[in-house]
């Protein structure tokens, strides 16, 4: 989630720098490539997390609820 937040703030940050006359162009090709890379990594990690949440977590919860005795 932190990676997707960083990607989400990158474009407004670059545009703000442009509006404050600290950059010549609002977005460069490098900025766009970095944003897309961060977005792709975020999507992949969210899909992996969803897979774990759907298929692995219920098995662990079932095991813990049926086999572990609480004192």
CHARMM internal coordinates of N, CA and C (Angstrom, degrees):
IC EDIT
DIST 1 N 1 CA 1.4497
DIST 1 CA 1 C 1.5330
ANGL 1 N 1 CA 1 C 111.00
DIST 1 C 2 N 1.3196
ANGL 1 CA 1 C 2 N 116.16
DIHE 1 N 1 CA 1 C 2 N -32.08
DIST 2 N 2 CA 1.4638
ANGL 1 C 2 N 2 CA 118.39
DIHE 1 CA 1 C 2 N 2 CA 179.04
DIST 2 CA 2 C 1.5236
ANGL 2 N 2 CA 2 C 111.59
DIHE 1 C 2 N 2 CA 2 C -67.64
DIST 2 C 3 N 1.3226
ANGL 2 CA 2 C 3 N 116.48
DIHE 2 N 2 CA 2 C 3 N -35.61
DIST 3 N 3 CA 1.4674
ANGL 2 C 3 N 3 CA 119.77
DIHE 2 CA 2 C 3 N 3 CA 178.62
DIST 3 CA 3 C 1.5217
ANGL 3 N 3 CA 3 C 110.25
DIHE 2 C 3 N 3 CA 3 C -65.88
DIST 3 C 4 N 1.3264
ANGL 3 CA 3 C 4 N 116.88
DIHE 3 N 3 CA 3 C 4 N -42.13
DIST 4 N 4 CA 1.4701
ANGL 3 C 4 N 4 CA 119.00
DIHE 3 CA 3 C 4 N 4 CA 179.36
DIST 4 CA 4 C 1.5284
ANGL 4 N 4 CA 4 C 110.80
DIHE 3 C 4 N 4 CA 4 C -68.19
DIST 4 C 5 N 1.3237
ANGL 4 CA 4 C 5 N 117.27
DIHE 4 N 4 CA 4 C 5 N -33.06
DIST 5 N 5 CA 1.4664
ANGL 4 C 5 N 5 CA 119.62
DIHE 4 CA 4 C 5 N 5 CA 175.97
DIST 5 CA 5 C 1.5316
ANGL 5 N 5 CA 5 C 110.75
DIHE 4 C 5 N 5 CA 5 C -66.46
DIST 5 C 6 N 1.3205
ANGL 5 CA 5 C 6 N 116.15
DIHE 5 N 5 CA 5 C 6 N -40.71
DIST 6 N 6 CA 1.4637
ANGL 5 C 6 N 6 CA 119.74
DIHE 5 CA 5 C 6 N 6 CA 177.90
DIST 6 CA 6 C 1.5293
ANGL 6 N 6 CA 6 C 110.61
DIHE 5 C 6 N 6 CA 6 C -63.14
DIST 6 C 7 N 1.3189
ANGL 6 CA 6 C 7 N 116.18
DIHE 6 N 6 CA 6 C 7 N -40.94
DIST 7 N 7 CA 1.4721
ANGL 6 C 7 N 7 CA 119.83
DIHE 6 CA 6 C 7 N 7 CA 178.34
DIST 7 CA 7 C 1.5254
ANGL 7 N 7 CA 7 C 110.27
DIHE 6 C 7 N 7 CA 7 C -65.16
DIST 7 C 8 N 1.3201
ANGL 7 CA 7 C 8 N 117.15
DIHE 7 N 7 CA 7 C 8 N -39.02
DIST 8 N 8 CA 1.4604
ANGL 7 C 8 N 8 CA 120.66
DIHE 7 CA 7 C 8 N 8 CA -179.19
DIST 8 CA 8 C 1.5130
ANGL 8 N 8 CA 8 C 114.03
DIHE 7 C 8 N 8 CA 8 C -67.73
DIST 8 C 9 N 1.3226
ANGL 8 CA 8 C 9 N 117.26
DIHE 8 N 8 CA 8 C 9 N -29.94
DIST 9 N 9 CA 1.4614
ANGL 8 C 9 N 9 CA 120.62
DIHE 8 CA 8 C 9 N 9 CA -179.80
DIST 9 CA 9 C 1.5205
ANGL 9 N 9 CA 9 C 113.10
DIHE 8 C 9 N 9 CA 9 C -89.48
DIST 9 C 10 N 1.3163
ANGL 9 CA 9 C 10 N 116.84
DIHE 9 N 9 CA 9 C 10 N -12.36
DIST 10 N 10 CA 1.4657
ANGL 9 C 10 N 10 CA 119.92
DIHE 9 CA 9 C 10 N 10 CA -175.61
DIST 10 CA 10 C 1.5287
ANGL 10 N 10 CA 10 C 112.57
DIHE 9 C 10 N 10 CA 10 C -64.82
DIST 10 C 11 N 1.3058
ANGL 10 CA 10 C 11 N 117.38
DIHE 10 N 10 CA 10 C 11 N -48.11
DIST 11 N 11 CA 1.4726
ANGL 10 C 11 N 11 CA 120.08
DIHE 10 CA 10 C 11 N 11 CA -177.60
DIST 11 CA 11 C 1.5330
ANGL 11 N 11 CA 11 C 111.78
DIHE 10 C 11 N 11 CA 11 C -66.32
DIST 11 C 12 N 1.3327
ANGL 11 CA 11 C 12 N 120.19
DIHE 11 N 11 CA 11 C 12 N -48.59
DIST 12 N 12 CA 1.4776
ANGL 11 C 12 N 12 CA 118.12
DIHE 11 CA 11 C 12 N 12 CA 177.52
DIST 12 CA 12 C 1.5366
ANGL 12 N 12 CA 12 C 112.66
DIHE 11 C 12 N 12 CA 12 C -60.10
DIST 12 C 13 N 1.3300
ANGL 12 CA 12 C 13 N 116.69
DIHE 12 N 12 CA 12 C 13 N -33.78
DIST 13 N 13 CA 1.4655
ANGL 12 C 13 N 13 CA 120.31
DIHE 12 CA 12 C 13 N 13 CA 178.49
DIST 13 CA 13 C 1.5289
ANGL 13 N 13 CA 13 C 110.61
DIHE 12 C 13 N 13 CA 13 C -64.50
DIST 13 C 14 N 1.3231
ANGL 13 CA 13 C 14 N 116.93
DIHE 13 N 13 CA 13 C 14 N -45.75
DIST 14 N 14 CA 1.4648
ANGL 13 C 14 N 14 CA 120.69
DIHE 13 CA 13 C 14 N 14 CA -179.72
DIST 14 CA 14 C 1.5355
ANGL 14 N 14 CA 14 C 111.18
DIHE 13 C 14 N 14 CA 14 C -66.04
DIST 14 C 15 N 1.3213
ANGL 14 CA 14 C 15 N 116.87
DIHE 14 N 14 CA 14 C 15 N -39.11
DIST 15 N 15 CA 1.4656
ANGL 14 C 15 N 15 CA 120.18
DIHE 14 CA 14 C 15 N 15 CA 178.43
DIST 15 CA 15 C 1.5331
ANGL 15 N 15 CA 15 C 110.11
DIHE 14 C 15 N 15 CA 15 C -66.47
DIST 15 C 16 N 1.3214
ANGL 15 CA 15 C 16 N 117.18
DIHE 15 N 15 CA 15 C 16 N -38.69
DIST 16 N 16 CA 1.4653
ANGL 15 C 16 N 16 CA 120.80
DIHE 15 CA 15 C 16 N 16 CA 177.80
DIST 16 CA 16 C 1.5266
ANGL 16 N 16 CA 16 C 110.87
DIHE 15 C 16 N 16 CA 16 C -63.13
DIST 16 C 17 N 1.3298
ANGL 16 CA 16 C 17 N 116.58
DIHE 16 N 16 CA 16 C 17 N -42.44
DIST 17 N 17 CA 1.4640
ANGL 16 C 17 N 17 CA 119.31
DIHE 16 CA 16 C 17 N 17 CA 176.50
DIST 17 CA 17 C 1.5266
ANGL 17 N 17 CA 17 C 111.01
DIHE 16 C 17 N 17 CA 17 C -60.51
DIST 17 C 18 N 1.3167
ANGL 17 CA 17 C 18 N 116.53
DIHE 17 N 17 CA 17 C 18 N -38.96
DIST 18 N 18 CA 1.4701
ANGL 17 C 18 N 18 CA 120.66
DIHE 17 CA 17 C 18 N 18 CA 178.17
DIST 18 CA 18 C 1.5381
ANGL 18 N 18 CA 18 C 110.57
DIHE 17 C 18 N 18 CA 18 C -64.49
DIST 18 C 19 N 1.3277
ANGL 18 CA 18 C 19 N 116.68
DIHE 18 N 18 CA 18 C 19 N -43.64
DIST 19 N 19 CA 1.4615
ANGL 18 C 19 N 19 CA 120.58
DIHE 18 CA 18 C 19 N 19 CA -179.49
DIST 19 CA 19 C 1.5263
ANGL 19 N 19 CA 19 C 112.42
DIHE 18 C 19 N 19 CA 19 C -66.35
DIST 19 C 20 N 1.3199
ANGL 19 CA 19 C 20 N 116.85
DIHE 19 N 19 CA 19 C 20 N -27.47
DIST 20 N 20 CA 1.4650
ANGL 19 C 20 N 20 CA 121.02
DIHE 19 CA 19 C 20 N 20 CA 177.14
DIST 20 CA 20 C 1.5262
ANGL 20 N 20 CA 20 C 112.23
DIHE 19 C 20 N 20 CA 20 C -88.07
DIST 20 C 21 N 1.3203
ANGL 20 CA 20 C 21 N 116.81
DIHE 20 N 20 CA 20 C 21 N 10.37
DIST 21 N 21 CA 1.4703
ANGL 20 C 21 N 21 CA 123.56
DIHE 20 CA 20 C 21 N 21 CA 179.35
DIST 21 CA 21 C 1.5267
ANGL 21 N 21 CA 21 C 113.33
DIHE 20 C 21 N 21 CA 21 C 61.14
DIST 21 C 22 N 1.3115
ANGL 21 CA 21 C 22 N 117.27
DIHE 21 N 21 CA 21 C 22 N 34.07
DIST 22 N 22 CA 1.4670
ANGL 21 C 22 N 22 CA 121.10
DIHE 21 CA 21 C 22 N 22 CA 176.54
DIST 22 CA 22 C 1.5237
ANGL 22 N 22 CA 22 C 111.40
DIHE 21 C 22 N 22 CA 22 C -101.85
DIST 22 C 23 N 1.3328
ANGL 22 CA 22 C 23 N 116.84
DIHE 22 N 22 CA 22 C 23 N -6.92
DIST 23 N 23 CA 1.4611
ANGL 22 C 23 N 23 CA 122.44
DIHE 22 CA 22 C 23 N 23 CA 175.99
DIST 23 CA 23 C 1.5207
ANGL 23 N 23 CA 23 C 108.30
DIHE 22 C 23 N 23 CA 23 C -136.90
DIST 23 C 24 N 1.3357
ANGL 23 CA 23 C 24 N 115.16
DIHE 23 N 23 CA 23 C 24 N 153.47
DIST 24 N 24 CA 1.4629
ANGL 23 C 24 N 24 CA 119.11
DIHE 23 CA 23 C 24 N 24 CA 178.93
DIST 24 CA 24 C 1.5208
ANGL 24 N 24 CA 24 C 112.40
DIHE 23 C 24 N 24 CA 24 C -82.95
DIST 24 C 25 N 1.3217
ANGL 24 CA 24 C 25 N 116.94
DIHE 24 N 24 CA 24 C 25 N -36.60
DIST 25 N 25 CA 1.4643
ANGL 24 C 25 N 25 CA 121.73
DIHE 24 CA 24 C 25 N 25 CA -179.43
DIST 25 CA 25 C 1.5280
ANGL 25 N 25 CA 25 C 108.68
DIHE 24 C 25 N 25 CA 25 C -119.37
DIST 25 C 26 N 1.3320
ANGL 25 CA 25 C 26 N 117.41
DIHE 25 N 25 CA 25 C 26 N 142.60
DIST 26 N 26 CA 1.4725
ANGL 25 C 26 N 26 CA 118.22
DIHE 25 CA 25 C 26 N 26 CA -179.58
DIST 26 CA 26 C 1.5274
ANGL 26 N 26 CA 26 C 112.22
DIHE 25 C 26 N 26 CA 26 C -65.70
DIST 26 C 27 N 1.3120
ANGL 26 CA 26 C 27 N 117.67
DIHE 26 N 26 CA 26 C 27 N -43.93
DIST 27 N 27 CA 1.4583
ANGL 26 C 27 N 27 CA 121.13
DIHE 26 CA 26 C 27 N 27 CA 179.04
DIST 27 CA 27 C 1.5216
ANGL 27 N 27 CA 27 C 109.53
DIHE 26 C 27 N 27 CA 27 C -138.27
DIST 27 C 28 N 1.3109
ANGL 27 CA 27 C 28 N 115.10
DIHE 27 N 27 CA 27 C 28 N 130.54
DIST 28 N 28 CA 1.4599
ANGL 27 C 28 N 28 CA 119.37
DIHE 27 CA 27 C 28 N 28 CA 175.92
DIST 28 CA 28 C 1.5277
ANGL 28 N 28 CA 28 C 108.76
DIHE 27 C 28 N 28 CA 28 C -97.85
DIST 28 C 29 N 1.3059
ANGL 28 CA 28 C 29 N 115.40
DIHE 28 N 28 CA 28 C 29 N 169.23
DIST 29 N 29 CA 1.4648
ANGL 28 C 29 N 29 CA 119.80
DIHE 28 CA 28 C 29 N 29 CA 178.44
DIST 29 CA 29 C 1.5258
ANGL 29 N 29 CA 29 C 110.32
DIHE 28 C 29 N 29 CA 29 C -62.62
DIST 29 C 30 N 1.3256
ANGL 29 CA 29 C 30 N 116.70
DIHE 29 N 29 CA 29 C 30 N -35.56
DIST 30 N 30 CA 1.4680
ANGL 29 C 30 N 30 CA 121.23
DIHE 29 CA 29 C 30 N 30 CA 177.96
DIST 30 CA 30 C 1.5259
ANGL 30 N 30 CA 30 C 111.12
DIHE 29 C 30 N 30 CA 30 C -64.40
DIST 30 C 31 N 1.3415
ANGL 30 CA 30 C 31 N 117.03
DIHE 30 N 30 CA 30 C 31 N -41.18
DIST 31 N 31 CA 1.4727
ANGL 30 C 31 N 31 CA 121.04
DIHE 30 CA 30 C 31 N 31 CA 177.90
DIST 31 CA 31 C 1.5275
ANGL 31 N 31 CA 31 C 111.01
DIHE 30 C 31 N 31 CA 31 C -61.06
DIST 31 C 32 N 1.3128
ANGL 31 CA 31 C 32 N 116.22
DIHE 31 N 31 CA 31 C 32 N -43.33
DIST 32 N 32 CA 1.4654
ANGL 31 C 32 N 32 CA 120.93
DIHE 31 CA 31 C 32 N 32 CA -179.00
DIST 32 CA 32 C 1.5236
ANGL 32 N 32 CA 32 C 110.52
DIHE 31 C 32 N 32 CA 32 C -66.39
DIST 32 C 33 N 1.3436
ANGL 32 CA 32 C 33 N 117.08
DIHE 32 N 32 CA 32 C 33 N -41.48
DIST 33 N 33 CA 1.4652
ANGL 32 C 33 N 33 CA 120.45
DIHE 32 CA 32 C 33 N 33 CA 178.25
DIST 33 CA 33 C 1.5232
ANGL 33 N 33 CA 33 C 111.15
DIHE 32 C 33 N 33 CA 33 C -62.86
DIST 33 C 34 N 1.3350
ANGL 33 CA 33 C 34 N 116.80
DIHE 33 N 33 CA 33 C 34 N -42.11
DIST 34 N 34 CA 1.4595
ANGL 33 C 34 N 34 CA 120.23
DIHE 33 CA 33 C 34 N 34 CA 179.12
DIST 34 CA 34 C 1.5274
ANGL 34 N 34 CA 34 C 110.83
DIHE 33 C 34 N 34 CA 34 C -64.96
DIST 34 C 35 N 1.3446
ANGL 34 CA 34 C 35 N 116.74
DIHE 34 N 34 CA 34 C 35 N -41.17
DIST 35 N 35 CA 1.4619
ANGL 34 C 35 N 35 CA 120.67
DIHE 34 CA 34 C 35 N 35 CA 177.49
DIST 35 CA 35 C 1.5232
ANGL 35 N 35 CA 35 C 110.96
DIHE 34 C 35 N 35 CA 35 C -61.02
DIST 35 C 36 N 1.3255
ANGL 35 CA 35 C 36 N 116.94
DIHE 35 N 35 CA 35 C 36 N -45.20
DIST 36 N 36 CA 1.4678
ANGL 35 C 36 N 36 CA 120.47
DIHE 35 CA 35 C 36 N 36 CA -179.92
DIST 36 CA 36 C 1.5205
ANGL 36 N 36 CA 36 C 111.57
DIHE 35 C 36 N 36 CA 36 C -65.81
DIST 36 C 37 N 1.3326
ANGL 36 CA 36 C 37 N 116.98
DIHE 36 N 36 CA 36 C 37 N -36.96
DIST 37 N 37 CA 1.4542
ANGL 36 C 37 N 37 CA 120.38
DIHE 36 CA 36 C 37 N 37 CA 177.80
DIST 37 CA 37 C 1.5351
ANGL 37 N 37 CA 37 C 110.90
DIHE 36 C 37 N 37 CA 37 C -64.17
DIST 37 C 38 N 1.3293
ANGL 37 CA 37 C 38 N 116.47
DIHE 37 N 37 CA 37 C 38 N -46.05
DIST 38 N 38 CA 1.4701
ANGL 37 C 38 N 38 CA 120.29
DIHE 37 CA 37 C 38 N 38 CA 178.20
DIST 38 CA 38 C 1.5273
ANGL 38 N 38 CA 38 C 111.11
DIHE 37 C 38 N 38 CA 38 C -63.14
DIST 38 C 39 N 1.3120
ANGL 38 CA 38 C 39 N 116.52
DIHE 38 N 38 CA 38 C 39 N -39.29
DIST 39 N 39 CA 1.4661
ANGL 38 C 39 N 39 CA 120.12
DIHE 38 CA 38 C 39 N 39 CA 178.88
DIST 39 CA 39 C 1.5261
ANGL 39 N 39 CA 39 C 111.60
DIHE 38 C 39 N 39 CA 39 C -64.69
DIST 39 C 40 N 1.3234
ANGL 39 CA 39 C 40 N 116.41
DIHE 39 N 39 CA 39 C 40 N -42.82
DIST 40 N 40 CA 1.4642
ANGL 39 C 40 N 40 CA 120.44
DIHE 39 CA 39 C 40 N 40 CA 179.08
DIST 40 CA 40 C 1.5258
ANGL 40 N 40 CA 40 C 111.37
DIHE 39 C 40 N 40 CA 40 C -64.09
DIST 40 C 41 N 1.3191
ANGL 40 CA 40 C 41 N 116.87
DIHE 40 N 40 CA 40 C 41 N -43.22
DIST 41 N 41 CA 1.4679
ANGL 40 C 41 N 41 CA 120.26
DIHE 40 CA 40 C 41 N 41 CA 177.19
DIST 41 CA 41 C 1.5220
ANGL 41 N 41 CA 41 C 110.11
DIHE 40 C 41 N 41 CA 41 C -61.09
DIST 41 C 42 N 1.3258
ANGL 41 CA 41 C 42 N 117.63
DIHE 41 N 41 CA 41 C 42 N -42.10
DIST 42 N 42 CA 1.4633
ANGL 41 C 42 N 42 CA 121.43
DIHE 41 CA 41 C 42 N 42 CA 179.46
DIST 42 CA 42 C 1.5204
ANGL 42 N 42 CA 42 C 111.47
DIHE 41 C 42 N 42 CA 42 C -61.79
DIST 42 C 43 N 1.3235
ANGL 42 CA 42 C 43 N 116.53
DIHE 42 N 42 CA 42 C 43 N -44.59
DIST 43 N 43 CA 1.4665
ANGL 42 C 43 N 43 CA 120.29
DIHE 42 CA 42 C 43 N 43 CA -179.36
DIST 43 CA 43 C 1.5224
ANGL 43 N 43 CA 43 C 110.75
DIHE 42 C 43 N 43 CA 43 C -63.25
DIST 43 C 44 N 1.3266
ANGL 43 CA 43 C 44 N 116.84
DIHE 43 N 43 CA 43 C 44 N -43.25
DIST 44 N 44 CA 1.4658
ANGL 43 C 44 N 44 CA 120.42
DIHE 43 CA 43 C 44 N 44 CA 179.71
DIST 44 CA 44 C 1.5289
ANGL 44 N 44 CA 44 C 110.71
DIHE 43 C 44 N 44 CA 44 C -62.75
DIST 44 C 45 N 1.3259
ANGL 44 CA 44 C 45 N 117.07
DIHE 44 N 44 CA 44 C 45 N -44.68
DIST 45 N 45 CA 1.4646
ANGL 44 C 45 N 45 CA 120.22
DIHE 44 CA 44 C 45 N 45 CA -179.74
DIST 45 CA 45 C 1.5298
ANGL 45 N 45 CA 45 C 111.90
DIHE 44 C 45 N 45 CA 45 C -66.11
DIST 45 C 46 N 1.3175
ANGL 45 CA 45 C 46 N 117.96
DIHE 45 N 45 CA 45 C 46 N -36.36
DIST 46 N 46 CA 1.4661
ANGL 45 C 46 N 46 CA 120.57
DIHE 45 CA 45 C 46 N 46 CA 177.82
DIST 46 CA 46 C 1.5241
ANGL 46 N 46 CA 46 C 110.53
DIHE 45 C 46 N 46 CA 46 C -67.60
DIST 46 C 47 N 1.3256
ANGL 46 CA 46 C 47 N 117.65
DIHE 46 N 46 CA 46 C 47 N -38.31
DIST 47 N 47 CA 1.4711
ANGL 46 C 47 N 47 CA 120.49
DIHE 46 CA 46 C 47 N 47 CA 177.27
DIST 47 CA 47 C 1.5295
ANGL 47 N 47 CA 47 C 110.51
DIHE 46 C 47 N 47 CA 47 C -65.14
DIST 47 C 48 N 1.3291
ANGL 47 CA 47 C 48 N 117.42
DIHE 47 N 47 CA 47 C 48 N -41.89
DIST 48 N 48 CA 1.4638
ANGL 47 C 48 N 48 CA 120.63
DIHE 47 CA 47 C 48 N 48 CA 177.13
DIST 48 CA 48 C 1.5266
ANGL 48 N 48 CA 48 C 110.62
DIHE 47 C 48 N 48 CA 48 C -62.47
DIST 48 C 49 N 1.3257
ANGL 48 CA 48 C 49 N 116.91
DIHE 48 N 48 CA 48 C 49 N -43.67
DIST 49 N 49 CA 1.4660
ANGL 48 C 49 N 49 CA 120.78
DIHE 48 CA 48 C 49 N 49 CA 178.83
DIST 49 CA 49 C 1.5214
ANGL 49 N 49 CA 49 C 111.20
DIHE 48 C 49 N 49 CA 49 C -63.12
DIST 49 C 50 N 1.3197
ANGL 49 CA 49 C 50 N 117.50
DIHE 49 N 49 CA 49 C 50 N -39.02
DIST 50 N 50 CA 1.4614
ANGL 49 C 50 N 50 CA 120.57
DIHE 49 CA 49 C 50 N 50 CA 178.44
DIST 50 CA 50 C 1.5217
ANGL 50 N 50 CA 50 C 110.63
DIHE 49 C 50 N 50 CA 50 C -65.59
DIST 50 C 51 N 1.3200
ANGL 50 CA 50 C 51 N 117.63
DIHE 50 N 50 CA 50 C 51 N -41.43
DIST 51 N 51 CA 1.4651
ANGL 50 C 51 N 51 CA 121.60
DIHE 50 CA 50 C 51 N 51 CA 176.95
DIST 51 CA 51 C 1.5260
ANGL 51 N 51 CA 51 C 110.75
DIHE 50 C 51 N 51 CA 51 C -59.15
DIST 51 C 52 N 1.3331
ANGL 51 CA 51 C 52 N 116.81
DIHE 51 N 51 CA 51 C 52 N -46.41
DIST 52 N 52 CA 1.4656
ANGL 51 C 52 N 52 CA 120.91
DIHE 51 CA 51 C 52 N 52 CA 178.49
DIST 52 CA 52 C 1.5190
ANGL 52 N 52 CA 52 C 110.49
DIHE 51 C 52 N 52 CA 52 C -61.79
DIST 52 C 53 N 1.3089
ANGL 52 CA 52 C 53 N 116.95
DIHE 52 N 52 CA 52 C 53 N -43.21
DIST 53 N 53 CA 1.4670
ANGL 52 C 53 N 53 CA 121.47
DIHE 52 CA 52 C 53 N 53 CA -178.27
DIST 53 CA 53 C 1.5246
ANGL 53 N 53 CA 53 C 112.03
DIHE 52 C 53 N 53 CA 53 C -64.68
DIST 53 C 54 N 1.3212
ANGL 53 CA 53 C 54 N 117.48
DIHE 53 N 53 CA 53 C 54 N -36.40
DIST 54 N 54 CA 1.4600
ANGL 53 C 54 N 54 CA 120.75
DIHE 53 CA 53 C 54 N 54 CA -176.57
DIST 54 CA 54 C 1.5275
ANGL 54 N 54 CA 54 C 112.47
DIHE 53 C 54 N 54 CA 54 C -82.61
DIST 54 C 55 N 1.3301
ANGL 54 CA 54 C 55 N 117.90
DIHE 54 N 54 CA 54 C 55 N -41.25
DIST 55 N 55 CA 1.4584
ANGL 54 C 55 N 55 CA 120.09
DIHE 54 CA 54 C 55 N 55 CA -170.65
DIST 55 CA 55 C 1.5239
ANGL 55 N 55 CA 55 C 114.64
DIHE 54 C 55 N 55 CA 55 C -104.21
DIST 55 C 56 N 1.3138
ANGL 55 CA 55 C 56 N 119.46
DIHE 55 N 55 CA 55 C 56 N -31.28
DIST 56 N 56 CA 1.4617
ANGL 55 C 56 N 56 CA 120.50
DIHE 55 CA 55 C 56 N 56 CA -174.07
DIST 56 CA 56 C 1.5245
ANGL 56 N 56 CA 56 C 112.57
DIHE 55 C 56 N 56 CA 56 C -98.30
DIST 56 C 57 N 1.3079
ANGL 56 CA 56 C 57 N 118.02
DIHE 56 N 56 CA 56 C 57 N -43.71
DIST 57 N 57 CA 1.4637
ANGL 56 C 57 N 57 CA 121.43
DIHE 56 CA 56 C 57 N 57 CA -177.69
DIST 57 CA 57 C 1.5299
ANGL 57 N 57 CA 57 C 113.13
DIHE 56 C 57 N 57 CA 57 C -58.79
DIST 57 C 58 N 1.3413
ANGL 57 CA 57 C 58 N 120.56
DIHE 57 N 57 CA 57 C 58 N -43.77
DIST 58 N 58 CA 1.4718
ANGL 57 C 58 N 58 CA 118.86
DIHE 57 CA 57 C 58 N 58 CA 178.23
DIST 58 CA 58 C 1.5292
ANGL 58 N 58 CA 58 C 113.23
DIHE 57 C 58 N 58 CA 58 C -61.65
DIST 58 C 59 N 1.3257
ANGL 58 CA 58 C 59 N 117.75
DIHE 58 N 58 CA 58 C 59 N -35.74
DIST 59 N 59 CA 1.4651
ANGL 58 C 59 N 59 CA 120.27
DIHE 58 CA 58 C 59 N 59 CA 178.03
DIST 59 CA 59 C 1.5152
ANGL 59 N 59 CA 59 C 111.25
DIHE 58 C 59 N 59 CA 59 C -66.16
DIST 59 C 60 N 1.3208
ANGL 59 CA 59 C 60 N 116.73
DIHE 59 N 59 CA 59 C 60 N -41.55
DIST 60 N 60 CA 1.4639
ANGL 59 C 60 N 60 CA 120.62
DIHE 59 CA 59 C 60 N 60 CA 178.18
DIST 60 CA 60 C 1.5255
ANGL 60 N 60 CA 60 C 110.07
DIHE 59 C 60 N 60 CA 60 C -66.25
DIST 60 C 61 N 1.3211
ANGL 60 CA 60 C 61 N 117.69
DIHE 60 N 60 CA 60 C 61 N -43.31
DIST 61 N 61 CA 1.4625
ANGL 60 C 61 N 61 CA 121.49
DIHE 60 CA 60 C 61 N 61 CA 179.65
DIST 61 CA 61 C 1.5237
ANGL 61 N 61 CA 61 C 110.91
DIHE 60 C 61 N 61 CA 61 C -63.29
DIST 61 C 62 N 1.3317
ANGL 61 CA 61 C 62 N 117.62
DIHE 61 N 61 CA 61 C 62 N -42.78
DIST 62 N 62 CA 1.4678
ANGL 61 C 62 N 62 CA 121.25
DIHE 61 CA 61 C 62 N 62 CA 178.76
DIST 62 CA 62 C 1.5174
ANGL 62 N 62 CA 62 C 110.47
DIHE 61 C 62 N 62 CA 62 C -63.00
DIST 62 C 63 N 1.3147
ANGL 62 CA 62 C 63 N 116.62
DIHE 62 N 62 CA 62 C 63 N -43.53
DIST 63 N 63 CA 1.4634
ANGL 62 C 63 N 63 CA 120.21
DIHE 62 CA 62 C 63 N 63 CA 178.96
DIST 63 CA 63 C 1.5229
ANGL 63 N 63 CA 63 C 110.62
DIHE 62 C 63 N 63 CA 63 C -61.60
DIST 63 C 64 N 1.3129
ANGL 63 CA 63 C 64 N 117.08
DIHE 63 N 63 CA 63 C 64 N -46.52
DIST 64 N 64 CA 1.4576
ANGL 63 C 64 N 64 CA 120.39
DIHE 63 CA 63 C 64 N 64 CA -177.96
DIST 64 CA 64 C 1.5248
ANGL 64 N 64 CA 64 C 111.87
DIHE 63 C 64 N 64 CA 64 C -66.18
DIST 64 C 65 N 1.3278
ANGL 64 CA 64 C 65 N 117.42
DIHE 64 N 64 CA 64 C 65 N -37.03
DIST 65 N 65 CA 1.4594
ANGL 64 C 65 N 65 CA 119.80
DIHE 64 CA 64 C 65 N 65 CA -178.35
DIST 65 CA 65 C 1.5196
ANGL 65 N 65 CA 65 C 113.00
DIHE 64 C 65 N 65 CA 65 C -75.84
DIST 65 C 66 N 1.3183
ANGL 65 CA 65 C 66 N 118.12
DIHE 65 N 65 CA 65 C 66 N -24.83
DIST 66 N 66 CA 1.4579
ANGL 65 C 66 N 66 CA 119.65
DIHE 65 CA 65 C 66 N 66 CA -178.46
DIST 66 CA 66 C 1.5222
ANGL 66 N 66 CA 66 C 114.09
DIHE 65 C 66 N 66 CA 66 C -99.59
DIST 66 C 67 N 1.3062
ANGL 66 CA 66 C 67 N 119.30
DIHE 66 N 66 CA 66 C 67 N -26.37
DIST 67 N 67 CA 1.4633
ANGL 66 C 67 N 67 CA 121.36
DIHE 66 CA 66 C 67 N 67 CA -172.80
DIST 67 CA 67 C 1.5114
ANGL 67 N 67 CA 67 C 116.03
DIHE 66 C 67 N 67 CA 67 C -110.89
DIST 67 C 68 N 1.2846
ANGL 67 CA 67 C 68 N 118.52
DIHE 67 N 67 CA 67 C 68 N -15.41
DIST 68 N 68 CA 1.4584
ANGL 67 C 68 N 68 CA 120.40
DIHE 67 CA 67 C 68 N 68 CA -176.46
DIST 68 CA 68 C 1.5168
ANGL 68 N 68 CA 68 C 108.65
DIHE 67 C 68 N 68 CA 68 C -101.79
DIST 68 C 69 N 1.3028
ANGL 68 CA 68 C 69 N 115.61
DIHE 68 N 68 CA 68 C 69 N 127.08
DIST 69 N 69 CA 1.4779
ANGL 68 C 69 N 69 CA 121.81
DIHE 68 CA 68 C 69 N 69 CA 178.07
DIST 69 CA 69 C 1.5266
ANGL 69 N 69 CA 69 C 108.81
DIHE 68 C 69 N 69 CA 69 C -96.36
DIST 69 C 70 N 1.3018
ANGL 69 CA 69 C 70 N 115.13
DIHE 69 N 69 CA 69 C 70 N 129.59
DIST 70 N 70 CA 1.4546
ANGL 69 C 70 N 70 CA 119.71
DIHE 69 CA 69 C 70 N 70 CA 177.51
DIST 70 CA 70 C 1.5208
ANGL 70 N 70 CA 70 C 109.80
DIHE 69 C 70 N 70 CA 70 C -91.10
DIST 70 C 71 N 1.2989
ANGL 70 CA 70 C 71 N 116.51
DIHE 70 N 70 CA 70 C 71 N 138.26
DIST 71 N 71 CA 1.4716
ANGL 70 C 71 N 71 CA 120.24
DIHE 70 CA 70 C 71 N 71 CA -178.14
DIST 71 CA 71 C 1.5003
ANGL 71 N 71 CA 71 C 111.25
DIHE 70 C 71 N 71 CA 71 C -93.64
END
COOR INIT
IC SEED 1 N 1 CA 1 C
IC BUILD
